[in-house]
Amino acid sequence: MTLRLTLIYHQIPIDTSNVLLLSHLSNFRDGTILVREQQGLRFDIFRSYTSANDTSGAIKALRKYGSEEPQLYPAALAYFTSSPKVLEEAGDELDVVLKKIDEDRLMAPLQVIQTLSTNAVATMGMVKKYLSETIERERKEISNVSPVSLVLRRPKP
């Protein structure tokens, strides 16, 4: 059905608002996603899955659009830790999201902790690896600052 809709959508000029309306009235999510994809609204696609509590759809959207839309990862972190059920459905994807956030520095460590602390879903055990790696990296960065550079940074009296 999706392939047929895609072919029709590309052959017959149909106003996108009409496609959205018909898709919504028919409860045809693929039509809505197709229009949003055509318009580059990747974040809206992800949000539509999360608002429907469709964790597998949210994960598929994250994998498909995450490289083009990196802010999906902080949104995914908030969604995956929004309820115990969602966290269970997400499985190991929480680790993938935390790793991507850390590698690309999409959020400061404090922001990650604040996001995780908005509810009591994620435990310290789940984020222990992220926290220990972050602390270790910060320690290395601090130790790499040589005493000479500290003297050079000190304001003269």
HELIX and SHEET records of a PDB file:
HELIX    1   1 THR A    2  GLN A   11  1                                  10    
HELIX    2   2 THR A   16  LEU A   25  1                                  10    
HELIX    3   3 ARG A   29  GLN A   38  1                                  10    
HELIX    4   4 ARG A   42  SER A   51  1                                  10    
HELIX    5   5 THR A   55  TYR A   65  1                                  11    
HELIX    6   6 LEU A   72  PHE A   80  1                                   9    
HELIX    7   7 PRO A   84  ALA A   90  1                                   7    
HELIX    8   8 GLU A   93  GLU A  103  1                                  11    
HELIX    9   9 PRO A  109  LEU A  116  1                                   8    
HELIX   10  10 MET A  124  SER A  143  1                                  20    
HELIX   11  11 PRO A  147  ARG A  153  1                                   7    
END                                                                             
